[in-house]
Amino acid sequence: MRVRAVQVFSRWMYDAGIPFNAVNYDSFPAMVEALGQFGPGMKPSSYHEVRVTCLKKEVGHTHELLRYGCSLMAD
């Protein structure tokens, strides 16, 4: 079952043009775990849900981090 899941996920990455190093992000294992815990029958996120609903939540989360003096760094 894992082999099939990894293959389907990899195929989606290739199709969507997701960079291979995305699997090295710290957030990747948590995402895989959350999907696995949901189990079969999960409806995929809609474009609107990802682009509007979830993005607004993440922006709010980032503002909360910045409020308490957290630094954001990128290279």
DASUL-V984622 format. One record per residue. RES is the residue in one small letter. SS is DSSP state (H for helix, E for strand, L for the rest). PHI is phi in degrees with one decimal (999 if undefined). OMEGA is omega in whole degrees, 0 to 359 (999 if undefined). Layout:
RES SS PHI OMEGA
RES SS PHI OMEGA
This chain:
m L 999 180
r H -62.6 181
v H -59.2 180
r H -65.5 180
a H -61.6 180
v H -64.8 180
q H -65.3 179
v H -64.6 178
f H -62.9 180
s H -61.4 179
r H -60.2 178
w H -63.9 178
m H -59.6 180
y H -62.7 182
d H -63.8 183
a H -86.6 181
g L 73.6 178
i L -74.8 180
p L -61.6 181
f H -58.4 183
n H -69.2 177
a H -60.2 180
v H -73.4 177
n H -91.1 179
y L -64.7 178
d H -60.3 183
s H -80.7 184
f H -63.3 180
p H -58.8 179
a H -65.1 179
m H -65.6 180
v H -62.4 180
e H -62.4 180
a H -62.8 178
l H -65.0 179
g H -65.0 180
q H -68.9 179
f H -64.3 179
g L 88.3 183
p L -67.0 175
g L 93.5 179
m L -70.7 176
k L -75.8 177
p L -64.0 176
s L -64.9 175
s L -86.3 176
y H -56.4 181
h H -62.6 182
e H -60.4 181
v H -73.4 187
r H -78.1 184
v H -113.9 187
t H -59.9 183
c H -70.2 180
l H -63.5 178
k H -61.1 178
k H -63.7 180
e H -67.4 177
v H -62.4 177
g H -61.5 178
h H -62.7 179
t H -64.2 177
h H -61.8 178
e H -63.9 178
l H -61.8 181
l H -68.7 179
r H -61.8 183
y L -97.4 173
g L 85.6 178
c L -76.0 179
s L -100.5 174
l L -106.3 181
m L -129.0 176
a L -145.9 175
d L -126.6 999
